[in-house]
């Protein structure tokens, strides 16, 4: 296997959650994302940060319908604007 193919295989394993063992005791990504969103809203209300213009726009198609591949159950698809 050449270096390019090895690199691609490692990347593929990583983005599918198969590079390292997944710990079932880890906090679900959905819980972490909710905490991040709540903190971001708090900072916006306090005037410490501004709401992203991109996050204010709405799409007819939710981001989770545009996922390119399946991820482990403990993972969650999101967009950078939501973080």
N, CA, C and O atoms as a CHARMM CRD file, in Angstrom:
* protein
*
  332
    1    1 UNK  N      0.86400  -1.18800   0.00000 PROA 1      0.00000
    2    1 UNK  CA     0.00000   0.00000   0.00000 PROA 1      0.00000
    3    1 UNK  C      0.89500   1.23100   0.00000 PROA 1      0.00000
    4    1 UNK  O      1.78400   1.36000   0.84200 PROA 1      0.00000
    5    2 UNK  N      0.66300   2.12300  -0.93400 PROA 2      0.00000
    6    2 UNK  CA     1.48500   3.32600  -1.00400 PROA 2      0.00000
    7    2 UNK  C      1.01700   4.34800   0.04100 PROA 2      0.00000
    8    2 UNK  O     -0.02300   4.16900   0.67600 PROA 2      0.00000
    9    3 UNK  N      1.78900   5.40600   0.20600 PROA 3      0.00000
   10    3 UNK  CA     1.52500   6.41300   1.22600 PROA 3      0.00000
   11    3 UNK  C      0.17600   7.09400   1.01200 PROA 3      0.00000
   12    3 UNK  O     -0.55800   7.33100   1.97100 PROA 3      0.00000
   13    4 UNK  N     -0.15100   7.40700  -0.22900 PROA 4      0.00000
   14    4 UNK  CA    -1.41700   8.08100  -0.52200 PROA 4      0.00000
   15    4 UNK  C     -2.60500   7.19300  -0.15600 PROA 4      0.00000
   16    4 UNK  O     -3.57600   7.67200   0.43100 PROA 4      0.00000
   17    5 UNK  N     -2.53700   5.91600  -0.49300 PROA 5      0.00000
   18    5 UNK  CA    -3.62300   4.98800  -0.18000 PROA 5      0.00000
   19    5 UNK  C     -3.74300   4.79000   1.33100 PROA 5      0.00000
   20    5 UNK  O     -4.84900   4.71300   1.86600 PROA 5      0.00000
   21    6 UNK  N     -2.59500   4.70600   2.01900 PROA 6      0.00000
   22    6 UNK  CA    -2.60400   4.55600   3.47900 PROA 6      0.00000
   23    6 UNK  C     -3.23700   5.77100   4.13400 PROA 6      0.00000
   24    6 UNK  O     -4.05800   5.64300   5.04100 PROA 6      0.00000
   25    7 UNK  N     -2.84900   6.94900   3.66700 PROA 7      0.00000
   26    7 UNK  CA    -3.41100   8.18700   4.20100 PROA 7      0.00000
   27    7 UNK  C     -4.93100   8.20700   4.01500 PROA 7      0.00000
   28    7 UNK  O     -5.66400   8.57300   4.93400 PROA 7      0.00000
   29    8 UNK  N     -5.39700   7.82000   2.84000 PROA 8      0.00000
   30    8 UNK  CA    -6.83100   7.80800   2.54700 PROA 8      0.00000
   31    8 UNK  C     -7.56300   6.80700   3.44300 PROA 8      0.00000
   32    8 UNK  O     -8.65900   7.09100   3.92600 PROA 8      0.00000
   33    9 UNK  N     -6.96800   5.65100   3.66300 PROA 9      0.00000
   34    9 UNK  CA    -7.58300   4.62700   4.51600 PROA 9      0.00000
   35    9 UNK  C     -7.69500   5.11600   5.96300 PROA 9      0.00000
   36    9 UNK  O     -8.72100   4.90900   6.61100 PROA 9      0.00000
   37   10 UNK  N     -6.64500   5.76100   6.46400 PROA 10     0.00000
   38   10 UNK  CA    -6.66700   6.29300   7.83000 PROA 10     0.00000
   39   10 UNK  C     -7.73500   7.36900   7.96100 PROA 10     0.00000
   40   10 UNK  O     -8.47400   7.39300   8.94500 PROA 10     0.00000
   41   11 UNK  N     -7.82100   8.25300   6.98500 PROA 11     0.00000
   42   11 UNK  CA    -8.84400   9.29700   7.00500 PROA 11     0.00000
   43   11 UNK  C    -10.24500   8.68600   6.97200 PROA 11     0.00000
   44   11 UNK  O    -11.13000   9.12100   7.70900 PROA 11     0.00000
   45   12 UNK  N    -10.44300   7.69700   6.13400 PROA 12     0.00000
   46   12 UNK  CA   -11.73500   7.02900   6.03100 PROA 12     0.00000
   47   12 UNK  C    -12.12800   6.38600   7.36200 PROA 12     0.00000
   48   12 UNK  O    -13.26700   6.52200   7.80900 PROA 12     0.00000
   49   13 UNK  N    -11.19400   5.69500   7.98500 PROA 13     0.00000
   50   13 UNK  CA   -11.47500   5.07600   9.28700 PROA 13     0.00000
   51   13 UNK  C    -11.80500   6.13700  10.33400 PROA 13     0.00000
   52   13 UNK  O    -12.71300   5.95200  11.14600 PROA 13     0.00000
   53   14 UNK  N    -11.07600   7.24000  10.31600 PROA 14     0.00000
   54   14 UNK  CA   -11.28500   8.30300  11.30900 PROA 14     0.00000
   55   14 UNK  C    -12.65200   8.95100  11.17900 PROA 14     0.00000
   56   14 UNK  O    -13.34000   9.15700  12.17900 PROA 14     0.00000
   57   15 UNK  N    -13.04900   9.27400   9.95800 PROA 15     0.00000
   58   15 UNK  CA   -14.32900   9.97900   9.80000 PROA 15     0.00000
   59   15 UNK  C    -15.53300   9.06100   9.96300 PROA 15     0.00000
   60   15 UNK  O    -16.66800   9.53100  10.02800 PROA 15     0.00000
   61   16 UNK  N    -15.29800   7.78100  10.02900 PROA 16     0.00000
   62   16 UNK  CA   -16.37900   6.83300  10.29900 PROA 16     0.00000
   63   16 UNK  C    -16.32900   6.30400  11.73600 PROA 16     0.00000
   64   16 UNK  O    -17.07700   5.39400  12.09400 PROA 16     0.00000
   65   17 UNK  N    -15.44200   6.88100  12.55800 PROA 17     0.00000
   66   17 UNK  CA   -15.37500   6.49500  13.96700 PROA 17     0.00000
   67   17 UNK  C    -14.77800   5.13800  14.21700 PROA 17     0.00000
   68   17 UNK  O    -15.07600   4.50200  15.22900 PROA 17     0.00000
   69   18 UNK  N    -13.92600   4.67800  13.29900 PROA 18     0.00000
   70   18 UNK  CA   -13.36200   3.34100  13.43300 PROA 18     0.00000
   71   18 UNK  C    -11.85400   3.33300  13.61700 PROA 18     0.00000
   72   18 UNK  O    -11.23200   2.27100  13.60900 PROA 18     0.00000
   73   19 UNK  N    -11.26300   4.50900  13.78400 PROA 19     0.00000
   74   19 UNK  CA    -9.81500   4.58300  13.94500 PROA 19     0.00000
   75   19 UNK  C     -9.40000   4.18200  15.36200 PROA 19     0.00000
   76   19 UNK  O     -8.38700   3.51100  15.55900 PROA 19     0.00000
   77   20 UNK  N    -10.19100   4.60100  16.33000 PROA 20     0.00000
   78   20 UNK  CA    -9.94400   4.24800  17.73000 PROA 20     0.00000
   79   20 UNK  C    -11.24500   3.71900  18.32300 PROA 20     0.00000
   80   20 UNK  O    -12.32300   4.02900  17.81700 PROA 20     0.00000
   81   21 UNK  N    -11.16000   2.93400  19.37600 PROA 21     0.00000
   82   21 UNK  CA   -12.39400   2.42500  19.99700 PROA 21     0.00000
   83   21 UNK  C    -13.26600   3.56900  20.51300 PROA 21     0.00000
   84   21 UNK  O    -12.75500   4.56100  21.03400 PROA 21     0.00000
   85   22 UNK  N    -14.57500   3.42500  20.36600 PROA 22     0.00000
   86   22 UNK  CA   -15.52100   4.41600  20.86800 PROA 22     0.00000
   87   22 UNK  C    -15.91100   4.01700  22.28800 PROA 22     0.00000
   88   22 UNK  O    -16.24500   2.85900  22.54200 PROA 22     0.00000
   89   23 UNK  N    -15.86800   4.96700  23.20500 PROA 23     0.00000
   90   23 UNK  CA   -16.20800   4.70900  24.60100 PROA 23     0.00000
   91   23 UNK  C    -17.69500   4.97900  24.81500 PROA 23     0.00000
   92   23 UNK  O    -18.13300   6.12200  24.68900 PROA 23     0.00000
   93   24 UNK  N    -18.47700   3.95300  25.13500 PROA 24     0.00000
   94   24 UNK  CA   -19.91700   4.15800  25.33100 PROA 24     0.00000
   95   24 UNK  C    -20.23100   5.04700  26.53300 PROA 24     0.00000
   96   24 UNK  O    -21.36000   5.51900  26.67300 PROA 24     0.00000
   97   25 UNK  N    -19.24400   5.28100  27.40200 PROA 25     0.00000
   98   25 UNK  CA   -19.45500   6.14300  28.56700 PROA 25     0.00000
   99   25 UNK  C    -19.24800   7.62200  28.24700 PROA 25     0.00000
  100   25 UNK  O    -19.54700   8.47800  29.07900 PROA 25     0.00000
  101   26 UNK  N    -18.74200   7.93200  27.06000 PROA 26     0.00000
  102   26 UNK  CA   -18.55800   9.32700  26.66400 PROA 26     0.00000
  103   26 UNK  C    -19.90500  10.02100  26.55400 PROA 26     0.00000
  104   26 UNK  O    -20.91300   9.40200  26.21100 PROA 26     0.00000
  105   27 UNK  N    -19.90700  11.30100  26.84800 PROA 27     0.00000
  106   27 UNK  CA   -21.11800  12.11700  26.70300 PROA 27     0.00000
  107   27 UNK  C    -21.54400  12.12700  25.23500 PROA 27     0.00000
  108   27 UNK  O    -20.70200  12.30400  24.35500 PROA 27     0.00000
  109   28 UNK  N    -22.81700  11.94400  24.95900 PROA 28     0.00000
  110   28 UNK  CA   -23.26500  11.98900  23.56300 PROA 28     0.00000
  111   28 UNK  C    -22.99500  13.36300  22.94200 PROA 28     0.00000
  112   28 UNK  O    -23.07400  14.38900  23.61700 PROA 28     0.00000
  113   29 UNK  N    -22.68100  13.36200  21.66800 PROA 29     0.00000
  114   29 UNK  CA   -22.39300  14.60800  20.96200 PROA 29     0.00000
  115   29 UNK  C    -23.59500  15.54800  20.99900 PROA 29     0.00000
  116   29 UNK  O    -23.42500  16.76700  21.04000 PROA 29     0.00000
  117   30 UNK  N    -24.79300  15.00100  20.98600 PROA 30     0.00000
  118   30 UNK  CA   -25.99800  15.84300  21.00500 PROA 30     0.00000
  119   30 UNK  C    -26.07300  16.67600  22.28700 PROA 30     0.00000
  120   30 UNK  O    -26.50500  17.82900  22.25400 PROA 30     0.00000
  121   31 UNK  N    -25.65500  16.09700  23.40800 PROA 31     0.00000
  122   31 UNK  CA   -25.66000  16.81700  24.68300 PROA 31     0.00000
  123   31 UNK  C    -24.62400  17.93600  24.65300 PROA 31     0.00000
  124   31 UNK  O    -24.90000  19.05300  25.09100 PROA 31     0.00000
  125   32 UNK  N    -23.44100  17.64100  24.14100 PROA 32     0.00000
  126   32 UNK  CA   -22.40000  18.65200  24.03000 PROA 32     0.00000
  127   32 UNK  C    -22.84300  19.79600  23.12200 PROA 32     0.00000
  128   32 UNK  O    -22.64300  20.96200  23.45900 PROA 32     0.00000
  129   33 UNK  N    -23.43400  19.48100  21.98700 PROA 33     0.00000
  130   33 UNK  CA   -23.89700  20.51700  21.06800 PROA 33     0.00000
  131   33 UNK  C    -24.96500  21.39900  21.70400 PROA 33     0.00000
  132   33 UNK  O    -24.97800  22.60800  21.47600 PROA 33     0.00000
  133   34 UNK  N    -25.85400  20.81800  22.49100 PROA 34     0.00000
  134   34 UNK  CA   -26.88000  21.61800  23.17500 PROA 34     0.00000
  135   34 UNK  C    -26.24200  22.57300  24.17400 PROA 34     0.00000
  136   34 UNK  O    -26.67500  23.71800  24.29600 PROA 34     0.00000
  137   35 UNK  N    -25.21400  22.11400  24.89200 PROA 35     0.00000
  138   35 UNK  CA   -24.50900  22.99500  25.83300 PROA 35     0.00000
  139   35 UNK  C    -23.81600  24.13500  25.08400 PROA 35     0.00000
  140   35 UNK  O    -23.85200  25.28600  25.52000 PROA 35     0.00000
  141   36 UNK  N    -23.18900  23.80600  23.95800 PROA 36     0.00000
  142   36 UNK  CA   -22.51700  24.82900  23.15200 PROA 36     0.00000
  143   36 UNK  C    -23.52400  25.86300  22.65500 PROA 36     0.00000
  144   36 UNK  O    -23.27400  27.06500  22.73900 PROA 36     0.00000
  145   37 UNK  N    -24.66100  25.40000  22.13700 PROA 37     0.00000
  146   37 UNK  CA   -25.69600  26.32200  21.64000 PROA 37     0.00000
  147   37 UNK  C    -26.22800  27.22100  22.75800 PROA 37     0.00000
  148   37 UNK  O    -26.42500  28.41700  22.54600 PROA 37     0.00000
  149   38 UNK  N    -26.45900  26.66200  23.93400 PROA 38     0.00000
  150   38 UNK  CA   -26.96100  27.44600  25.06900 PROA 38     0.00000
  151   38 UNK  C    -25.94600  28.50800  25.47600 PROA 38     0.00000
  152   38 UNK  O    -26.31400  29.65100  25.74500 PROA 38     0.00000
  153   39 UNK  N    -24.67100  28.13300  25.52200 PROA 39     0.00000
  154   39 UNK  CA   -23.62000  29.08800  25.88000 PROA 39     0.00000
  155   39 UNK  C    -23.51400  30.18500  24.83000 PROA 39     0.00000
  156   39 UNK  O    -23.34200  31.35500  25.17400 PROA 39     0.00000
  157   40 UNK  N    -23.61200  29.82700  23.57400 PROA 40     0.00000
  158   40 UNK  CA   -23.54900  30.81300  22.48800 PROA 40     0.00000
  159   40 UNK  C    -24.71900  31.78900  22.59900 PROA 40     0.00000
  160   40 UNK  O    -24.53000  32.99600  22.44600 PROA 40     0.00000
  161   41 UNK  N    -25.92100  31.28500  22.86100 PROA 41     0.00000
  162   41 UNK  CA   -27.08800  32.16300  23.02200 PROA 41     0.00000
  163   41 UNK  C    -26.90400  33.10200  24.21100 PROA 41     0.00000
  164   41 UNK  O    -27.26800  34.27500  24.13700 PROA 41     0.00000
  165   42 UNK  N    -26.34700  32.59600  25.29800 PROA 42     0.00000
  166   42 UNK  CA   -26.09900  33.42800  26.48000 PROA 42     0.00000
  167   42 UNK  C    -25.14000  34.56100  26.12700 PROA 42     0.00000
  168   42 UNK  O    -25.37500  35.71200  26.49500 PROA 42     0.00000
  169   43 UNK  N    -24.06200  34.23800  25.41500 PROA 43     0.00000
  170   43 UNK  CA   -23.07800  35.25300  25.04100 PROA 43     0.00000
  171   43 UNK  C    -23.66200  36.28200  24.07200 PROA 43     0.00000
  172   43 UNK  O    -23.30800  37.45900  24.12700 PROA 43     0.00000
  173   44 UNK  N    -24.55100  35.84200  23.19200 PROA 44     0.00000
  174   44 UNK  CA   -25.22100  36.76800  22.27500 PROA 44     0.00000
  175   44 UNK  C    -26.11400  37.72100  23.07000 PROA 44     0.00000
  176   44 UNK  O    -26.09200  38.92900  22.83800 PROA 44     0.00000
  177   45 UNK  N    -26.90200  37.18200  24.01000 PROA 45     0.00000
  178   45 UNK  CA   -27.80100  38.00800  24.81600 PROA 45     0.00000
  179   45 UNK  C    -27.03600  39.01100  25.66500 PROA 45     0.00000
  180   45 UNK  O    -27.51200  40.12300  25.89600 PROA 45     0.00000
  181   46 UNK  N    -25.84400  38.62100  26.13300 PROA 46     0.00000
  182   46 UNK  CA   -25.01400  39.52300  26.94200 PROA 46     0.00000
  183   46 UNK  C    -24.25000  40.52300  26.08000 PROA 46     0.00000
  184   46 UNK  O    -23.57800  41.41000  26.60600 PROA 46     0.00000
  185   47 UNK  N    -24.34800  40.38600  24.77400 PROA 47     0.00000
  186   47 UNK  CA   -23.66900  41.30600  23.87500 PROA 47     0.00000
  187   47 UNK  C    -22.17900  41.04800  23.73100 PROA 47     0.00000
  188   47 UNK  O    -21.44800  41.89300  23.21300 PROA 47     0.00000
  189   48 UNK  N    -21.72700  39.89800  24.18300 PROA 48     0.00000
  190   48 UNK  CA   -20.30100  39.58300  24.10800 PROA 48     0.00000
  191   48 UNK  C    -19.89100  39.07500  22.73600 PROA 48     0.00000
  192   48 UNK  O    -18.73700  39.22000  22.33300 PROA 48     0.00000
  193   49 UNK  N    -20.83800  38.47700  22.01600 PROA 49     0.00000
  194   49 UNK  CA   -20.60000  38.05300  20.64200 PROA 49     0.00000
  195   49 UNK  C    -21.82300  38.41700  19.81600 PROA 49     0.00000
  196   49 UNK  O    -22.90700  38.64200  20.35400 PROA 49     0.00000
  197   50 UNK  N    -21.63600  38.47300  18.51100 PROA 50     0.00000
  198   50 UNK  CA   -22.75600  38.77200  17.61600 PROA 50     0.00000
  199   50 UNK  C    -23.22900  37.48800  16.95800 PROA 50     0.00000
  200   50 UNK  O    -22.46300  36.54600  16.75700 PROA 50     0.00000
  201   51 UNK  N    -24.50700  37.48000  16.63200 PROA 51     0.00000
  202   51 UNK  CA   -25.07600  36.33100  15.92400 PROA 51     0.00000
  203   51 UNK  C    -24.49400  36.30500  14.51400 PROA 51     0.00000
  204   51 UNK  O    -24.42900  37.33500  13.84200 PROA 51     0.00000
  205   52 UNK  N    -24.08000  35.14700  14.08100 PROA 52     0.00000
  206   52 UNK  CA   -23.54400  34.97600  12.74000 PROA 52     0.00000
  207   52 UNK  C    -24.63200  35.24300  11.71300 PROA 52     0.00000
  208   52 UNK  O    -25.76700  34.79600  11.87900 PROA 52     0.00000
  209   53 UNK  N    -24.29400  35.97000  10.65200 PROA 53     0.00000
  210   53 UNK  CA   -25.26800  36.22700   9.59200 PROA 53     0.00000
  211   53 UNK  C    -25.67900  34.91700   8.93000 PROA 53     0.00000
  212   53 UNK  O    -26.83100  34.76500   8.52400 PROA 53     0.00000
  213   54 UNK  N    -24.75600  33.97600   8.81800 PROA 54     0.00000
  214   54 UNK  CA   -25.07500  32.68500   8.21500 PROA 54     0.00000
  215   54 UNK  C    -26.03100  31.88900   9.08300 PROA 54     0.00000
  216   54 UNK  O    -26.90900  31.20000   8.56100 PROA 54     0.00000
  217   55 UNK  N    -25.87900  31.96900  10.41000 PROA 55     0.00000
  218   55 UNK  CA   -26.75900  31.18900  11.29400 PROA 55     0.00000
  219   55 UNK  C    -28.17100  31.76000  11.31100 PROA 55     0.00000
  220   55 UNK  O    -29.11900  31.05200  11.65100 PROA 55     0.00000
  221   56 UNK  N    -28.32100  33.02800  10.94800 PROA 56     0.00000
  222   56 UNK  CA   -29.64600  33.63700  10.92300 PROA 56     0.00000
  223   56 UNK  C    -30.44400  33.18800   9.69900 PROA 56     0.00000
  224   56 UNK  O    -31.67500  33.21300   9.71500 PROA 56     0.00000
  225   57 UNK  N    -29.75000  32.78100   8.64900 PROA 57     0.00000
  226   57 UNK  CA   -30.42500  32.32800   7.44400 PROA 57     0.00000
  227   57 UNK  C    -30.99300  30.93100   7.68500 PROA 57     0.00000
  228   57 UNK  O    -30.38900  30.10900   8.37400 PROA 57     0.00000
  229   58 UNK  N    -32.13800  30.68700   7.11800 PROA 58     0.00000
  230   58 UNK  CA   -32.72400  29.35400   7.24200 PROA 58     0.00000
  231   58 UNK  C    -32.72600  28.68500   5.88500 PROA 58     0.00000
  232   58 UNK  O    -32.79000  29.34900   4.85000 PROA 58     0.00000
  233   59 UNK  N    -32.65600  27.38200   5.89900 PROA 59     0.00000
  234   59 UNK  CA   -32.65000  26.59700   4.67700 PROA 59     0.00000
  235   59 UNK  C    -33.90300  25.73800   4.63400 PROA 59     0.00000
  236   59 UNK  O    -34.42900  25.33700   5.67200 PROA 59     0.00000
  237   60 UNK  N    -34.37200  25.46200   3.43900 PROA 60     0.00000
  238   60 UNK  CA   -35.51400  24.57000   3.29900 PROA 60     0.00000
  239   60 UNK  C    -35.14500  23.12800   3.63200 PROA 60     0.00000
  240   60 UNK  O    -36.00300  22.33600   4.02100 PROA 60     0.00000
  241   61 UNK  N    -33.86100  22.79000   3.47700 PROA 61     0.00000
  242   61 UNK  CA   -33.39400  21.43600   3.74200 PROA 61     0.00000
  243   61 UNK  C    -32.51700  21.44700   4.99600 PROA 61     0.00000
  244   61 UNK  O    -31.44400  22.05000   4.98600 PROA 61     0.00000
  245   62 UNK  N    -32.95500  20.79400   6.07000 PROA 62     0.00000
  246   62 UNK  CA   -32.12600  20.73600   7.27700 PROA 62     0.00000
  247   62 UNK  C    -30.77100  20.09800   6.97800 PROA 62     0.00000
  248   62 UNK  O    -30.66500  19.21100   6.13100 PROA 62     0.00000
  249   63 UNK  N    -29.73700  20.56200   7.68500 PROA 63     0.00000
  250   63 UNK  CA   -28.38200  20.06100   7.42500 PROA 63     0.00000
  251   63 UNK  C    -28.27200  18.55300   7.58500 PROA 63     0.00000
  252   63 UNK  O    -27.48600  17.91800   6.88200 PROA 63     0.00000
  253   64 UNK  N    -29.04000  17.96900   8.48900 PROA 64     0.00000
  254   64 UNK  CA   -28.93000  16.53800   8.71600 PROA 64     0.00000
  255   64 UNK  C    -29.49000  15.70200   7.57000 PROA 64     0.00000
  256   64 UNK  O    -29.29700  14.48700   7.53900 PROA 64     0.00000
  257   65 UNK  N    -30.17300  16.33600   6.63600 PROA 65     0.00000
  258   65 UNK  CA   -30.63700  15.61200   5.45700 PROA 65     0.00000
  259   65 UNK  C    -29.58900  15.61500   4.35000 PROA 65     0.00000
  260   65 UNK  O    -29.74800  14.92200   3.34500 PROA 65     0.00000
  261   66 UNK  N    -28.53100  16.38200   4.52600 PROA 66     0.00000
  262   66 UNK  CA   -27.47800  16.49400   3.52000 PROA 66     0.00000
  263   66 UNK  C    -26.18700  15.79900   3.95100 PROA 66     0.00000
  264   66 UNK  O    -25.10800  16.18500   3.50200 PROA 66     0.00000
  265   67 UNK  N    -26.27300  14.80000   4.79700 PROA 67     0.00000
  266   67 UNK  CA   -25.06900  14.14000   5.29300 PROA 67     0.00000
  267   67 UNK  C    -24.46800  13.24600   4.20900 PROA 67     0.00000
  268   67 UNK  O    -25.19200  12.51400   3.53400 PROA 67     0.00000
  269   68 UNK  N    -23.14700  13.30500   4.04300 PROA 68     0.00000
  270   68 UNK  CA   -22.51400  12.51500   2.99100 PROA 68     0.00000
  271   68 UNK  C    -22.32300  11.03700   3.32600 PROA 68     0.00000
  272   68 UNK  O    -22.13000  10.22100   2.42500 PROA 68     0.00000
  273   69 UNK  N    -22.37600  10.68200   4.62000 PROA 69     0.00000
  274   69 UNK  CA   -22.20800   9.28800   5.02700 PROA 69     0.00000
  275   69 UNK  C    -22.69600   9.11700   6.45500 PROA 69     0.00000
  276   69 UNK  O    -22.86000  10.09300   7.18600 PROA 69     0.00000
  277   70 UNK  N    -22.92300   7.89500   6.83900 PROA 70     0.00000
  278   70 UNK  CA   -23.37400   7.58400   8.19500 PROA 70     0.00000
  279   70 UNK  C    -22.21000   7.71000   9.17700 PROA 70     0.00000
  280   70 UNK  O    -21.06100   7.43400   8.83400 PROA 70     0.00000
  281   71 UNK  N    -22.52400   8.12600  10.39000 PROA 71     0.00000
  282   71 UNK  CA   -21.52800   8.22900  11.45400 PROA 71     0.00000
  283   71 UNK  C    -22.00000   7.37500  12.63100 PROA 71     0.00000
  284   71 UNK  O    -23.16600   6.98500  12.68700 PROA 71     0.00000
  285   72 UNK  N    -21.09800   7.08400  13.57100 PROA 72     0.00000
  286   72 UNK  CA   -21.50100   6.29300  14.74400 PROA 72     0.00000
  287   72 UNK  C    -22.68100   6.93400  15.47400 PROA 72     0.00000
  288   72 UNK  O    -22.88700   8.14400  15.38900 PROA 72     0.00000
  289   73 UNK  N    -23.44900   6.12300  16.18700 PROA 73     0.00000
  290   73 UNK  CA   -24.64700   6.59600  16.88200 PROA 73     0.00000
  291   73 UNK  C    -24.36200   7.71800  17.86200 PROA 73     0.00000
  292   73 UNK  O    -25.20900   8.59200  18.04900 PROA 73     0.00000
  293   74 UNK  N    -23.20900   7.72200  18.48600 PROA 74     0.00000
  294   74 UNK  CA   -22.90100   8.74500  19.48600 PROA 74     0.00000
  295   74 UNK  C    -22.45500  10.06600  18.85300 PROA 74     0.00000
  296   74 UNK  O    -22.24200  11.04200  19.57200 PROA 74     0.00000
  297   75 UNK  N    -22.31100  10.11800  17.53300 PROA 75     0.00000
  298   75 UNK  CA   -21.91600  11.33600  16.82300 PROA 75     0.00000
  299   75 UNK  C    -23.16000  12.05100  16.31500 PROA 75     0.00000
  300   75 UNK  O    -24.23500  11.45900  16.21800 PROA 75     0.00000
  301   76 UNK  N    -23.00000  13.32700  15.99300 PROA 76     0.00000
  302   76 UNK  CA   -24.09600  14.12300  15.45900 PROA 76     0.00000
  303   76 UNK  C    -23.57000  15.01100  14.34800 PROA 76     0.00000
  304   76 UNK  O    -22.51400  15.62800  14.48700 PROA 76     0.00000
  305   77 UNK  N    -24.30500  15.07700  13.24300 PROA 77     0.00000
  306   77 UNK  CA   -23.96300  16.01100  12.17500 PROA 77     0.00000
  307   77 UNK  C    -24.42000  17.40200  12.58100 PROA 77     0.00000
  308   77 UNK  O    -25.50100  17.56600  13.14700 PROA 77     0.00000
  309   78 UNK  N    -23.60400  18.39600  12.29400 PROA 78     0.00000
  310   78 UNK  CA   -23.97800  19.77900  12.52400 PROA 78     0.00000
  311   78 UNK  C    -23.22700  20.64100  11.52400 PROA 78     0.00000
  312   78 UNK  O    -22.39700  20.13800  10.76600 PROA 78     0.00000
  313   79 UNK  N    -23.50700  21.90900  11.52000 PROA 79     0.00000
  314   79 UNK  CA   -22.77200  22.83100  10.66000 PROA 79     0.00000
  315   79 UNK  C    -21.90500  23.71800  11.52900 PROA 79     0.00000
  316   79 UNK  O    -22.17100  23.88200  12.71900 PROA 79     0.00000
  317   80 UNK  N    -20.88700  24.27900  10.94900 PROA 80     0.00000
  318   80 UNK  CA   -19.97800  25.14300  11.71200 PROA 80     0.00000
  319   80 UNK  C    -20.71400  26.37600  12.22700 PROA 80     0.00000
  320   80 UNK  O    -20.37000  26.90600  13.28400 PROA 80     0.00000
  321   81 UNK  N    -21.71000  26.83000  11.49800 PROA 81     0.00000
  322   81 UNK  CA   -22.47000  27.99900  11.93700 PROA 81     0.00000
  323   81 UNK  C    -23.24900  27.73600  13.21500 PROA 81     0.00000
  324   81 UNK  O    -23.54800  28.66800  13.96100 PROA 81     0.00000
  325   82 UNK  N    -23.57500  26.49300  13.47300 PROA 82     0.00000
  326   82 UNK  CA   -24.34900  26.15000  14.66600 PROA 82     0.00000
  327   82 UNK  C    -23.48900  26.06800  15.92200 PROA 82     0.00000
  328   82 UNK  O    -24.01000  25.99100  17.03500 PROA 82     0.00000
  329   83 UNK  N    -22.19000  26.08400  15.74200 PROA 83     0.00000
  330   83 UNK  CA   -21.28600  25.96200  16.89900 PROA 83     0.00000
  331   83 UNK  C    -20.80500  27.32500  17.33700 PROA 83     0.00000
  332   83 UNK  O    -20.03800  27.43100  18.29400 PROA 83     0.00000
